[in-house]
C-alpha cells in the first residue's frame, strides 16, 4: 500500500513546474543588467543577455533546473550568491574570477539565473 501511495504522489507531480527559487532582495531584471556590467557573457553563454555568447565556461541555459553549481555545491540561493561573489571560497581552484561583485548585485544576478529554465 505505501508503494502505491508513493506512485500516486509521483504521478500527481508529473508535469508540474517547480516554483522558481526565490532570492531574498534579488531583482531579475537588475540581474540581467548586472550580468552585462560585470562581463559574465565574456565566458558564459547566457540566454536573454545581449552579447553573452562566451564559450570558455558553461552555457547557463537551464540553470534554474540544475542541482548543483559547477559541480561543487548545491544550487541554493545562498550558495549561488556566494559563488558569484567569491567562487574560490567554494572551490579554491575555480577558474571563474572574483570580480568584486557586491552582495546586492550578486543577489540580482542569482535572481536572473533562476529565471533560466531548460527548454
Biopython code that builds the backbone (N, CA, C, O; Angstrom):
import numpy as np
from Bio.PDB.StructureBuilder import StructureBuilder

atoms = [
    (1, "UNK", "N", (0.808, -1.206, 0.000)),
    (1, "UNK", "CA", (0.000, 0.000, 0.000)),
    (1, "UNK", "C", (0.857, 1.279, 0.000)),
    (1, "UNK", "O", (0.566, 2.195, -0.768)),
    (2, "UNK", "N", (1.919, 1.369, 0.850)),
    (2, "UNK", "CA", (2.745, 2.583, 0.813)),
    (2, "UNK", "C", (3.363, 2.826, -0.564)),
    (2, "UNK", "O", (3.515, 3.973, -0.983)),
    (3, "UNK", "N", (3.720, 1.749, -1.268)),
    (3, "UNK", "CA", (4.310, 1.912, -2.601)),
    (3, "UNK", "C", (3.294, 2.516, -3.567)),
    (3, "UNK", "O", (3.652, 3.338, -4.411)),
    (4, "UNK", "N", (2.042, 2.114, -3.448)),
    (4, "UNK", "CA", (1.002, 2.676, -4.312)),
    (4, "UNK", "C", (0.783, 4.158, -4.031)),
    (4, "UNK", "O", (0.574, 4.953, -4.947)),
    (5, "UNK", "N", (0.835, 4.513, -2.761)),
    (5, "UNK", "CA", (0.687, 5.930, -2.408)),
    (5, "UNK", "C", (1.838, 6.756, -2.970)),
    (5, "UNK", "O", (1.635, 7.870, -3.453)),
    (6, "UNK", "N", (3.048, 6.205, -2.905)),
    (6, "UNK", "CA", (4.212, 6.916, -3.429)),
    (6, "UNK", "C", (4.081, 7.100, -4.933)),
    (6, "UNK", "O", (4.368, 8.178, -5.454)),
    (7, "UNK", "N", (3.649, 6.057, -5.636)),
    (7, "UNK", "CA", (3.462, 6.170, -7.080)),
    (7, "UNK", "C", (2.380, 7.177, -7.426)),
    (7, "UNK", "O", (2.520, 7.936, -8.385)),
    (8, "UNK", "N", (1.316, 7.190, -6.663)),
    (8, "UNK", "CA", (0.237, 8.154, -6.897)),
    (8, "UNK", "C", (0.739, 9.583, -6.696)),
    (8, "UNK", "O", (0.410, 10.486, -7.464)),
    (9, "UNK", "N", (1.534, 9.766, -5.657)),
    (9, "UNK", "CA", (2.075, 11.098, -5.395)),
    (9, "UNK", "C", (2.998, 11.543, -6.523)),
    (9, "UNK", "O", (2.961, 12.702, -6.935)),
    (10, "UNK", "N", (3.831, 10.623, -7.027)),
    (10, "UNK", "CA", (4.716, 10.965, -8.138)),
    (10, "UNK", "C", (3.914, 11.311, -9.379)),
    (10, "UNK", "O", (4.249, 12.257, -10.092)),
    (11, "UNK", "N", (2.869, 10.562, -9.639)),
    (11, "UNK", "CA", (2.026, 10.837, -10.795)),
    (11, "UNK", "C", (1.347, 12.184, -10.697)),
    (11, "UNK", "O", (1.181, 12.868, -11.706)),
    (12, "UNK", "N", (0.950, 12.578, -9.495)),
    (12, "UNK", "CA", (0.287, 13.859, -9.299)),
    (12, "UNK", "C", (1.238, 15.017, -9.574)),
    (12, "UNK", "O", (0.804, 16.086, -10.004)),
    (13, "UNK", "N", (2.533, 14.812, -9.328)),
    (13, "UNK", "CA", (3.516, 15.877, -9.535)),
    (13, "UNK", "C", (3.990, 15.960, -10.980)),
    (13, "UNK", "O", (4.519, 16.987, -11.407)),
    (14, "UNK", "N", (3.801, 14.880, -11.730)),
    (14, "UNK", "CA", (4.290, 14.842, -13.097)),
    (14, "UNK", "C", (3.671, 15.979, -13.915)),
    (14, "UNK", "O", (2.461, 16.199, -13.875)),
    (15, "UNK", "N", (4.503, 16.681, -14.641)),
    (15, "UNK", "CA", (4.018, 17.757, -15.487)),
    (15, "UNK", "C", (3.918, 19.099, -14.781)),
    (15, "UNK", "O", (3.707, 20.123, -15.432)),
    (16, "UNK", "N", (4.063, 19.114, -13.486)),
    (16, "UNK", "CA", (4.020, 20.395, -12.766)),
    (16, "UNK", "C", (5.398, 21.024, -12.772)),
    (16, "UNK", "O", (6.411, 20.341, -12.613)),
    (17, "UNK", "N", (5.422, 22.322, -12.955)),
    (17, "UNK", "CA", (6.695, 23.033, -12.896)),
    (17, "UNK", "C", (7.067, 23.294, -11.446)),
    (17, "UNK", "O", (6.206, 23.529, -10.598)),
    (18, "UNK", "N", (8.379, 23.248, -11.177)),
    (18, "UNK", "CA", (8.858, 23.622, -9.856)),
    (18, "UNK", "C", (8.729, 25.132, -9.709)),
    (18, "UNK", "O", (8.948, 25.864, -10.674)),
    (19, "UNK", "N", (8.381, 25.606, -8.528)),
    (19, "UNK", "CA", (8.344, 27.065, -8.361)),
    (19, "UNK", "C", (9.761, 27.625, -8.471)),
    (19, "UNK", "O", (10.722, 26.945, -8.111)),
    (20, "UNK", "N", (9.899, 28.856, -8.964)),
    (20, "UNK", "CA", (11.242, 29.426, -9.081)),
    (20, "UNK", "C", (11.882, 29.592, -7.707)),
    (20, "UNK", "O", (11.199, 29.835, -6.712)),
    (21, "UNK", "N", (13.195, 29.459, -7.671)),
    (21, "UNK", "CA", (13.913, 29.695, -6.414)),
    (21, "UNK", "C", (13.850, 31.189, -6.132)),
    (21, "UNK", "O", (14.050, 32.014, -7.023)),
    (22, "UNK", "N", (13.575, 31.514, -4.907)),
    (22, "UNK", "CA", (13.484, 32.922, -4.520)),
    (22, "UNK", "C", (14.824, 33.378, -3.937)),
    (22, "UNK", "O", (15.423, 32.699, -3.103)),
    (23, "UNK", "N", (15.268, 34.527, -4.391)),
    (23, "UNK", "CA", (16.497, 35.128, -3.882)),
    (23, "UNK", "C", (16.078, 36.377, -3.122)),
    (23, "UNK", "O", (15.657, 37.365, -3.723)),
    (24, "UNK", "N", (16.192, 36.331, -1.816)),
    (24, "UNK", "CA", (15.799, 37.474, -0.986)),
    (24, "UNK", "C", (16.546, 38.721, -1.440)),
    (24, "UNK", "O", (17.775, 38.732, -1.509)),
    (25, "UNK", "N", (15.789, 39.771, -1.750)),
    (25, "UNK", "CA", (16.392, 41.033, -2.163)),
    (25, "UNK", "C", (16.879, 41.046, -3.600)),
    (25, "UNK", "O", (17.510, 42.013, -4.027)),
    (26, "UNK", "N", (16.597, 39.978, -4.362)),
    (26, "UNK", "CA", (17.068, 39.909, -5.739)),
    (26, "UNK", "C", (16.030, 40.390, -6.732)),
    (26, "UNK", "O", (14.832, 40.176, -6.545)),
    (27, "UNK", "N", (16.497, 41.043, -7.791)),
    (27, "UNK", "CA", (15.641, 41.549, -8.862)),
    (27, "UNK", "C", (16.213, 41.028, -10.177)),
    (27, "UNK", "O", (17.315, 41.407, -10.575)),
    (28, "UNK", "N", (15.462, 40.158, -10.848)),
    (28, "UNK", "CA", (15.971, 39.504, -12.054)),
    (28, "UNK", "C", (16.342, 40.501, -13.159)),
    (28, "UNK", "O", (17.364, 40.324, -13.822)),
    (29, "UNK", "N", (15.545, 41.526, -13.364)),
    (29, "UNK", "CA", (15.865, 42.496, -14.419)),
    (29, "UNK", "C", (17.165, 43.244, -14.103)),
    (29, "UNK", "O", (17.993, 43.454, -14.990)),
    (30, "UNK", "N", (17.341, 43.638, -12.854)),
    (30, "UNK", "CA", (18.611, 44.276, -12.470)),
    (30, "UNK", "C", (19.763, 43.288, -12.599)),
    (30, "UNK", "O", (20.891, 43.671, -12.909)),
    (31, "UNK", "N", (19.468, 42.011, -12.357)),
    (31, "UNK", "CA", (20.476, 40.967, -12.503)),
    (31, "UNK", "C", (20.941, 40.823, -13.941)),
    (31, "UNK", "O", (22.134, 40.669, -14.202)),
    (32, "UNK", "N", (19.991, 40.875, -14.880)),
    (32, "UNK", "CA", (20.339, 40.812, -16.298)),
    (32, "UNK", "C", (21.278, 41.970, -16.649)),
    (32, "UNK", "O", (22.254, 41.792, -17.379)),
    (33, "UNK", "N", (20.975, 43.136, -16.130)),
    (33, "UNK", "CA", (21.821, 44.311, -16.375)),
    (33, "UNK", "C", (23.197, 44.149, -15.717)),
    (33, "UNK", "O", (24.214, 44.528, -16.298)),
    (34, "UNK", "N", (23.224, 43.587, -14.507)),
    (34, "UNK", "CA", (24.493, 43.383, -13.804)),
    (34, "UNK", "C", (25.362, 42.351, -14.527)),
    (34, "UNK", "O", (26.588, 42.464, -14.533)),
    (35, "UNK", "N", (24.735, 41.356, -15.130)),
    (35, "UNK", "CA", (25.482, 40.361, -15.902)),
    (35, "UNK", "C", (26.235, 41.054, -17.030)),
    (35, "UNK", "O", (27.385, 40.717, -17.312)),
    (36, "UNK", "N", (25.592, 42.020, -17.672)),
    (36, "UNK", "CA", (26.273, 42.784, -18.724)),
    (36, "UNK", "C", (27.378, 43.647, -18.127)),
    (36, "UNK", "O", (28.484, 43.712, -18.663)),
    (37, "UNK", "N", (27.075, 44.298, -17.034)),
    (37, "UNK", "CA", (28.037, 45.203, -16.385)),
    (37, "UNK", "C", (29.335, 44.487, -16.000)),
    (37, "UNK", "O", (30.426, 45.023, -16.195)),
    (38, "UNK", "N", (29.212, 43.270, -15.453)),
    (38, "UNK", "CA", (30.393, 42.542, -14.988)),
    (38, "UNK", "C", (31.030, 41.675, -16.072)),
    (38, "UNK", "O", (32.042, 41.018, -15.830)),
    (39, "UNK", "N", (30.438, 41.673, -17.262)),
    (39, "UNK", "CA", (31.041, 40.946, -18.377)),
    (39, "UNK", "C", (30.956, 39.437, -18.273)),
    (39, "UNK", "O", (31.816, 38.730, -18.799)),
    (40, "UNK", "N", (29.937, 38.938, -17.607)),
    (40, "UNK", "CA", (29.788, 37.483, -17.424)),
    (40, "UNK", "C", (29.689, 36.759, -18.769)),
    (40, "UNK", "O", (30.101, 35.605, -18.891)),
    (41, "UNK", "N", (29.141, 37.444, -19.775)),
    (41, "UNK", "CA", (28.982, 36.865, -21.096)),
    (41, "UNK", "C", (30.279, 36.736, -21.875)),
    (41, "UNK", "O", (30.286, 36.194, -22.980)),
    (42, "UNK", "N", (31.368, 37.222, -21.318)),
    (42, "UNK", "CA", (32.669, 37.029, -21.942)),
    (42, "UNK", "C", (33.035, 35.548, -21.911)),
    (42, "UNK", "O", (33.637, 35.030, -22.852)),
    (43, "UNK", "N", (32.672, 34.880, -20.836)),
    (43, "UNK", "CA", (32.976, 33.448, -20.682)),
    (43, "UNK", "C", (31.756, 32.557, -20.848)),
    (43, "UNK", "O", (31.872, 31.441, -21.354)),
    (44, "UNK", "N", (30.585, 33.032, -20.430)),
    (44, "UNK", "CA", (29.355, 32.226, -20.451)),
    (44, "UNK", "C", (28.421, 32.655, -21.574)),
    (44, "UNK", "O", (28.367, 33.830, -21.938)),
    (45, "UNK", "N", (27.686, 31.687, -22.118)),
    (45, "UNK", "CA", (26.534, 31.989, -22.957)),
    (45, "UNK", "C", (25.351, 32.054, -22.006)),
    (45, "UNK", "O", (25.078, 31.103, -21.274)),
    (46, "UNK", "N", (24.648, 33.188, -22.019)),
    (46, "UNK", "CA", (23.553, 33.407, -21.073)),
    (46, "UNK", "C", (22.336, 33.876, -21.856)),
    (46, "UNK", "O", (22.316, 34.998, -22.361)),
    (47, "UNK", "N", (21.319, 33.022, -21.958)),
    (47, "UNK", "CA", (20.116, 33.404, -22.699)),
    (47, "UNK", "C", (19.501, 34.691, -22.148)),
    (47, "UNK", "O", (19.446, 34.909, -20.937)),
    (48, "UNK", "N", (19.037, 35.541, -23.081)),
    (48, "UNK", "CA", (18.356, 36.772, -22.703)),
    (48, "UNK", "C", (19.271, 37.932, -22.378)),
    (48, "UNK", "O", (18.799, 39.025, -22.065)),
    (49, "UNK", "N", (20.576, 37.712, -22.447)),
    (49, "UNK", "CA", (21.531, 38.779, -22.157)),
    (49, "UNK", "C", (22.279, 39.096, -23.452)),
    (49, "UNK", "O", (23.026, 38.268, -23.975)),
    (50, "UNK", "N", (22.065, 40.294, -23.948)),
    (50, "UNK", "CA", (22.685, 40.706, -25.204)),
    (50, "UNK", "C", (24.206, 40.580, -25.132)),
    (50, "UNK", "O", (24.842, 41.058, -24.193)),
    (51, "UNK", "N", (24.767, 39.929, -26.140)),
    (51, "UNK", "CA", (26.222, 39.794, -26.226)),
    (51, "UNK", "C", (26.816, 38.712, -25.349)),
    (51, "UNK", "O", (28.027, 38.495, -25.397)),
    (52, "UNK", "N", (26.020, 38.029, -24.555)),
    (52, "UNK", "CA", (26.546, 36.991, -23.655)),
    (52, "UNK", "C", (26.624, 35.670, -24.418)),
    (52, "UNK", "O", (25.725, 34.833, -24.343)),
    (53, "UNK", "N", (27.728, 35.506, -25.157)),
    (53, "UNK", "CA", (27.891, 34.330, -26.007)),
    (53, "UNK", "C", (29.258, 33.684, -25.815)),
    (53, "UNK", "O", (29.810, 33.095, -26.744)),
    (54, "UNK", "N", (29.805, 33.797, -24.598)),
    (54, "UNK", "CA", (31.115, 33.220, -24.314)),
    (54, "UNK", "C", (31.110, 31.711, -24.430)),
    (54, "UNK", "O", (30.083, 31.061, -24.238)),
    (55, "UNK", "N", (32.266, 31.166, -24.744)),
    (55, "UNK", "CA", (32.403, 29.718, -24.939)),
    (55, "UNK", "C", (33.419, 29.094, -23.977)),
    (55, "UNK", "O", (33.673, 27.892, -24.051)),
    (56, "UNK", "N", (34.001, 29.888, -23.079)),
    (56, "UNK", "CA", (35.024, 29.371, -22.182)),
    (56, "UNK", "C", (34.458, 28.681, -20.947)),
    (56, "UNK", "O", (35.163, 27.913, -20.292)),
    (57, "UNK", "N", (33.205, 28.941, -20.623)),
    (57, "UNK", "CA", (32.591, 28.375, -19.422)),
    (57, "UNK", "C", (31.217, 27.810, -19.785)),
    (57, "UNK", "O", (30.768, 27.924, -20.925)),
    (58, "UNK", "N", (30.566, 27.207, -18.809)),
    (58, "UNK", "CA", (29.280, 26.568, -19.055)),
    (58, "UNK", "C", (28.242, 27.509, -19.643)),
    (58, "UNK", "O", (28.171, 28.685, -19.284)),
    (59, "UNK", "N", (27.433, 26.968, -20.561)),
    (59, "UNK", "CA", (26.245, 27.666, -21.036)),
    (59, "UNK", "C", (25.249, 27.637, -19.879)),
    (59, "UNK", "O", (25.064, 26.595, -19.250)),
    (60, "UNK", "N", (24.620, 28.749, -19.599)),
    (60, "UNK", "CA", (23.758, 28.829, -18.420)),
    (60, "UNK", "C", (22.275, 28.598, -18.708)),
    (60, "UNK", "O", (21.434, 28.813, -17.836)),
    (61, "UNK", "N", (21.956, 28.165, -19.914)),
    (61, "UNK", "CA", (20.591, 27.762, -20.230)),
    (61, "UNK", "C", (20.179, 26.648, -19.269)),
    (61, "UNK", "O", (20.925, 25.689, -19.073)),
    (62, "UNK", "N", (19.008, 26.774, -18.678)),
    (62, "UNK", "CA", (18.512, 25.755, -17.757)),
    (62, "UNK", "C", (19.135, 25.812, -16.371)),
    (62, "UNK", "O", (19.006, 24.863, -15.599)),
    (63, "UNK", "N", (19.805, 26.906, -16.046)),
    (63, "UNK", "CA", (20.474, 26.996, -14.749)),
    (63, "UNK", "C", (19.509, 26.757, -13.586)),
    (63, "UNK", "O", (19.882, 26.145, -12.585)),
    (64, "UNK", "N", (18.282, 27.235, -13.716)),
    (64, "UNK", "CA", (17.302, 27.103, -12.630)),
    (64, "UNK", "C", (16.981, 25.646, -12.321)),
    (64, "UNK", "O", (16.554, 25.328, -11.212)),
    (65, "UNK", "N", (17.183, 24.764, -13.288)),
    (65, "UNK", "CA", (16.842, 23.353, -13.115)),
    (65, "UNK", "C", (18.017, 22.506, -12.641)),
    (65, "UNK", "O", (17.855, 21.309, -12.403)),
    (66, "UNK", "N", (19.173, 23.094, -12.504)),
    (66, "UNK", "CA", (20.366, 22.334, -12.106)),
    (66, "UNK", "C", (20.377, 22.066, -10.610)),
    (66, "UNK", "O", (19.883, 22.865, -9.814)),
    (67, "UNK", "N", (20.945, 20.939, -10.251)),
    (67, "UNK", "CA", (21.023, 20.559, -8.846)),
    (67, "UNK", "C", (22.254, 21.099, -8.137)),
    (67, "UNK", "O", (22.298, 21.157, -6.908)),
    (68, "UNK", "N", (23.259, 21.496, -8.923)),
    (68, "UNK", "CA", (24.483, 21.984, -8.290)),
    (68, "UNK", "C", (25.033, 23.189, -9.045)),
    (68, "UNK", "O", (24.586, 23.533, -10.139)),
    (69, "UNK", "N", (26.006, 23.802, -8.422)),
    (69, "UNK", "CA", (26.710, 24.942, -9.006)),
    (69, "UNK", "C", (28.126, 24.470, -9.317)),
    (69, "UNK", "O", (28.905, 24.181, -8.408)),
    (70, "UNK", "N", (28.454, 24.394, -10.597)),
    (70, "UNK", "CA", (29.789, 23.995, -11.068)),
    (70, "UNK", "C", (30.234, 22.652, -10.482)),
    (70, "UNK", "O", (31.432, 22.387, -10.375)),
    (71, "UNK", "N", (29.282, 21.814, -10.107)),
    (71, "UNK", "CA", (29.610, 20.512, -9.536)),
    (71, "UNK", "C", (30.220, 20.592, -8.144)),
    (71, "UNK", "O", (30.747, 19.599, -7.642)),
    (72, "UNK", "N", (30.155, 21.762, -7.516)),
    (72, "UNK", "CA", (30.846, 21.975, -6.242)),
    (72, "UNK", "C", (29.941, 22.106, -5.028)),
    (72, "UNK", "O", (30.338, 21.745, -3.920)),
    (73, "UNK", "N", (28.740, 22.614, -5.219)),
    (73, "UNK", "CA", (27.857, 22.857, -4.081)),
    (73, "UNK", "C", (26.405, 22.833, -4.563)),
    (73, "UNK", "O", (26.143, 22.990, -5.755)),
    (74, "UNK", "N", (25.484, 22.639, -3.656)),
    (74, "UNK", "CA", (24.063, 22.597, -4.004)),
    (74, "UNK", "C", (23.617, 23.925, -4.597)),
    (74, "UNK", "O", (24.063, 24.994, -4.181)),
    (75, "UNK", "N", (22.730, 23.833, -5.574)),
    (75, "UNK", "CA", (22.224, 25.031, -6.241)),
    (75, "UNK", "C", (21.115, 25.653, -5.384)),
    (75, "UNK", "O", (19.925, 25.491, -5.655)),
    (76, "UNK", "N", (21.539, 26.349, -4.369)),
    (76, "UNK", "CA", (20.652, 27.076, -3.460)),
    (76, "UNK", "C", (20.994, 28.557, -3.536)),
    (76, "UNK", "O", (22.147, 28.911, -3.783)),
    (77, "UNK", "N", (20.004, 29.432, -3.325)),
    (77, "UNK", "CA", (20.271, 30.868, -3.465)),
    (77, "UNK", "C", (21.483, 31.367, -2.671)),
    (77, "UNK", "O", (22.294, 32.124, -3.204)),
    (78, "UNK", "N", (21.615, 30.957, -1.416)),
    (78, "UNK", "CA", (22.738, 31.474, -0.622)),
    (78, "UNK", "C", (24.083, 31.002, -1.168)),
    (78, "UNK", "O", (25.071, 31.734, -1.107)),
    (79, "UNK", "N", (24.124, 29.774, -1.704)),
    (79, "UNK", "CA", (25.364, 29.276, -2.304)),
    (79, "UNK", "C", (25.674, 29.996, -3.610)),
    (79, "UNK", "O", (26.832, 30.299, -3.898)),
    (80, "UNK", "N", (24.641, 30.267, -4.397)),
    (80, "UNK", "CA", (24.856, 30.949, -5.667)),
    (80, "UNK", "C", (25.357, 32.377, -5.458)),
    (80, "UNK", "O", (26.265, 32.824, -6.158)),
    (81, "UNK", "N", (24.779, 33.082, -4.514)),
    (81, "UNK", "CA", (25.241, 34.446, -4.219)),
    (81, "UNK", "C", (26.711, 34.411, -3.817)),
    (81, "UNK", "O", (27.507, 35.228, -4.280)),
    (82, "UNK", "N", (27.067, 33.465, -2.956)),
    (82, "UNK", "CA", (28.460, 33.330, -2.514)),
    (82, "UNK", "C", (29.375, 32.985, -3.700)),
    (82, "UNK", "O", (30.470, 33.534, -3.824)),
    (83, "UNK", "N", (28.917, 32.069, -4.569)),
    (83, "UNK", "CA", (29.701, 31.677, -5.746)),
    (83, "UNK", "C", (29.951, 32.877, -6.656)),
    (83, "UNK", "O", (31.067, 33.076, -7.137)),
    (84, "UNK", "N", (28.921, 33.667, -6.890)),
    (84, "UNK", "CA", (29.058, 34.840, -7.756)),
    (84, "UNK", "C", (30.062, 35.831, -7.164)),
    (84, "UNK", "O", (30.838, 36.447, -7.894)),
    (85, "UNK", "N", (30.041, 35.977, -5.858)),
    (85, "UNK", "CA", (30.941, 36.941, -5.213)),
    (85, "UNK", "C", (32.369, 36.409, -5.087)),
    (85, "UNK", "O", (33.330, 37.108, -5.409)),
    (86, "UNK", "N", (32.497, 35.175, -4.620)),
    (86, "UNK", "CA", (33.825, 34.631, -4.312)),
    (86, "UNK", "C", (33.867, 33.133, -4.623)),
    (86, "UNK", "O", (33.816, 32.311, -3.708)),
    (87, "UNK", "N", (33.959, 32.772, -5.909)),
    (87, "UNK", "CA", (33.923, 31.348, -6.255)),
    (87, "UNK", "C", (35.036, 30.525, -5.598)),
    (87, "UNK", "O", (34.844, 29.344, -5.309)),
    (88, "UNK", "N", (36.186, 31.137, -5.364)),
    (88, "UNK", "CA", (37.291, 30.399, -4.746)),
    (88, "UNK", "C", (37.024, 30.035, -3.281)),
    (88, "UNK", "O", (37.688, 29.153, -2.738)),
    (89, "UNK", "N", (36.064, 30.701, -2.637)),
    (89, "UNK", "CA", (35.676, 30.303, -1.276)),
    (89, "UNK", "C", (34.994, 28.938, -1.294)),
    (89, "UNK", "O", (35.056, 28.193, -0.315)),
    (90, "UNK", "N", (34.343, 28.615, -2.411)),
    (90, "UNK", "CA", (33.653, 27.330, -2.535)),
    (90, "UNK", "C", (34.583, 26.292, -3.144)),
    (90, "UNK", "O", (34.617, 25.146, -2.696)),
    (91, "UNK", "N", (35.331, 26.687, -4.154)),
    (91, "UNK", "CA", (36.267, 25.789, -4.815)),
    (91, "UNK", "C", (37.544, 26.571, -5.123)),
    (91, "UNK", "O", (37.577, 27.350, -6.076)),
    (92, "UNK", "N", (38.590, 26.370, -4.329)),
    (92, "UNK", "CA", (39.812, 27.168, -4.471)),
    (92, "UNK", "C", (40.423, 27.154, -5.871)),
    (92, "UNK", "O", (41.099, 28.111, -6.249)),
    (93, "UNK", "N", (40.204, 26.099, -6.646)),
    (93, "UNK", "CA", (40.787, 26.027, -7.988)),
    (93, "UNK", "C", (39.805, 26.469, -9.078)),
    (93, "UNK", "O", (40.034, 26.213, -10.260)),
    (94, "UNK", "N", (38.729, 27.121, -8.687)),
    (94, "UNK", "CA", (37.738, 27.593, -9.668)),
    (94, "UNK", "C", (38.397, 28.539, -10.662)),
    (94, "UNK", "O", (39.196, 29.398, -10.288)),
    (95, "UNK", "N", (38.049, 28.368, -11.933)),
    (95, "UNK", "CA", (38.581, 29.245, -12.971)),
    (95, "UNK", "C", (37.831, 30.562, -13.036)),
    (95, "UNK", "O", (38.345, 31.554, -13.553)),
    (96, "UNK", "N", (36.600, 30.568, -12.503)),
    (96, "UNK", "CA", (35.812, 31.805, -12.516)),
    (96, "UNK", "C", (36.485, 32.830, -11.601)),
    (96, "UNK", "O", (36.768, 32.538, -10.439)),
    (97, "UNK", "N", (36.736, 34.019, -12.122)),
    (97, "UNK", "CA", (37.406, 35.029, -11.291)),
    (97, "UNK", "C", (36.459, 35.687, -10.298)),
    (97, "UNK", "O", (35.247, 35.739, -10.512)),
    (98, "UNK", "N", (37.024, 36.181, -9.226)),
    (98, "UNK", "CA", (36.270, 37.037, -8.309)),
    (98, "UNK", "C", (36.315, 38.431, -8.916)),
    (98, "UNK", "O", (37.389, 38.988, -9.140)),
    (99, "UNK", "N", (35.138, 38.987, -9.179)),
    (99, "UNK", "CA", (35.056, 40.267, -9.875)),
    (99, "UNK", "C", (34.679, 41.426, -8.964)),
    (99, "UNK", "O", (34.404, 42.526, -9.442)),
    (100, "UNK", "N", (34.664, 41.189, -7.656)),
    (100, "UNK", "CA", (34.298, 42.264, -6.738)),
    (100, "UNK", "C", (32.817, 42.603, -6.792)),
    (100, "UNK", "O", (32.434, 43.754, -6.585)),
    (101, "UNK", "N", (31.986, 41.610, -7.068)),
    (101, "UNK", "CA", (30.546, 41.840, -7.174)),
    (101, "UNK", "C", (29.973, 42.039, -5.769)),
    (101, "UNK", "O", (30.088, 41.146, -4.929)),
    (102, "UNK", "N", (29.360, 43.190, -5.503)),
    (102, "UNK", "CA", (28.754, 43.398, -4.183)),
    (102, "UNK", "C", (27.533, 42.486, -3.996)),
    (102, "UNK", "O", (26.958, 41.995, -4.967)),
    (103, "UNK", "N", (27.155, 42.273, -2.745)),
    (103, "UNK", "CA", (26.078, 41.340, -2.442)),
    (103, "UNK", "C", (24.781, 41.680, -3.168)),
    (103, "UNK", "O", (24.120, 40.772, -3.670)),
    (104, "UNK", "N", (24.391, 42.948, -3.243)),
    (104, "UNK", "CA", (23.139, 43.320, -3.903)),
    (104, "UNK", "C", (23.158, 42.895, -5.363)),
    (104, "UNK", "O", (22.182, 42.328, -5.853)),
    (105, "UNK", "N", (24.258, 43.161, -6.067)),
    (105, "UNK", "CA", (24.353, 42.757, -7.463)),
    (105, "UNK", "C", (24.374, 41.236, -7.592)),
    (105, "UNK", "O", (23.778, 40.685, -8.518)),
    (106, "UNK", "N", (25.052, 40.558, -6.677)),
    (106, "UNK", "CA", (25.088, 39.093, -6.707)),
    (106, "UNK", "C", (23.691, 38.511, -6.508)),
    (106, "UNK", "O", (23.335, 37.519, -7.144)),
    (107, "UNK", "N", (22.900, 39.122, -5.628)),
    (107, "UNK", "CA", (21.518, 38.666, -5.429)),
    (107, "UNK", "C", (20.680, 38.891, -6.681)),
    (107, "UNK", "O", (19.855, 38.053, -7.044)),
    (108, "UNK", "N", (20.893, 40.011, -7.328)),
    (108, "UNK", "CA", (20.165, 40.297, -8.567)),
    (108, "UNK", "C", (20.570, 39.315, -9.671)),
    (108, "UNK", "O", (19.711, 38.802, -10.389)),
    (109, "UNK", "N", (21.865, 39.054, -9.808)),
    (109, "UNK", "CA", (22.344, 38.100, -10.814)),
    (109, "UNK", "C", (21.763, 36.721, -10.531)),
    (109, "UNK", "O", (21.301, 36.044, -11.449)),
    (110, "UNK", "N", (21.782, 36.302, -9.280)),
    (110, "UNK", "CA", (21.216, 34.996, -8.914)),
    (110, "UNK", "C", (19.735, 34.943, -9.283)),
    (110, "UNK", "O", (19.266, 33.941, -9.823)),
    (111, "UNK", "N", (19.004, 36.007, -8.997)),
    (111, "UNK", "CA", (17.575, 36.045, -9.335)),
    (111, "UNK", "C", (17.382, 35.870, -10.838)),
    (111, "UNK", "O", (16.469, 35.165, -11.265)),
    (112, "UNK", "N", (18.226, 36.500, -11.636)),
    (112, "UNK", "CA", (18.119, 36.330, -13.091)),
    (112, "UNK", "C", (18.440, 34.889, -13.493)),
    (112, "UNK", "O", (17.704, 34.287, -14.275)),
    (113, "UNK", "N", (19.521, 34.339, -12.968)),
    (113, "UNK", "CA", (19.902, 32.975, -13.347)),
    (113, "UNK", "C", (18.800, 31.976, -13.016)),
    (113, "UNK", "O", (18.633, 30.981, -13.722)),
    (114, "UNK", "N", (18.055, 32.228, -11.960)),
    (114, "UNK", "CA", (16.961, 31.334, -11.602)),
    (114, "UNK", "C", (15.735, 31.492, -12.507)),
    (114, "UNK", "O", (14.760, 30.758, -12.352)),
    (115, "UNK", "N", (15.772, 32.433, -13.442)),
    (115, "UNK", "CA", (14.704, 32.509, -14.441)),
    (115, "UNK", "C", (15.008, 31.643, -15.654)),
    (115, "UNK", "O", (14.145, 31.448, -16.510)),
    (116, "UNK", "N", (16.235, 31.120, -15.736)),
    (116, "UNK", "CA", (16.689, 30.370, -16.910)),
    (116, "UNK", "C", (16.307, 28.906, -16.788)),
    (116, "UNK", "O", (17.011, 28.121, -16.152)),
    (117, "UNK", "N", (15.193, 28.546, -17.398)),
    (117, "UNK", "CA", (14.693, 27.172, -17.405)),
    (117, "UNK", "C", (15.197, 26.436, -18.633)),
    (117, "UNK", "O", (15.493, 27.051, -19.658)),
    (118, "UNK", "N", (15.295, 25.111, -18.527)),
    (118, "UNK", "CA", (15.646, 24.286, -19.690)),
    (118, "UNK", "C", (14.485, 24.338, -20.681)),
    (118, "UNK", "O", (13.322, 24.427, -20.287)),
    (119, "UNK", "N", (14.807, 24.282, -21.933)),
    (119, "UNK", "CA", (13.742, 24.352, -22.941)),
    (119, "UNK", "C", (13.446, 23.013, -23.527)),
    (119, "UNK", "O", (12.576, 22.895, -24.389)),
]
sb = StructureBuilder()
sb.init_structure("model")
sb.init_model(0)
sb.init_chain("A")
sb.init_seg("    ")
for serial, (resi, resn, name, xyz) in enumerate(atoms, 1):
    if name == "N":
        sb.init_residue(resn, " ", resi, " ")
    sb.init_atom(name, np.array(xyz, "f"), 0.0, 1.0, " ", f" {name:<3s}", serial, name[0])
structure = sb.get_structure()
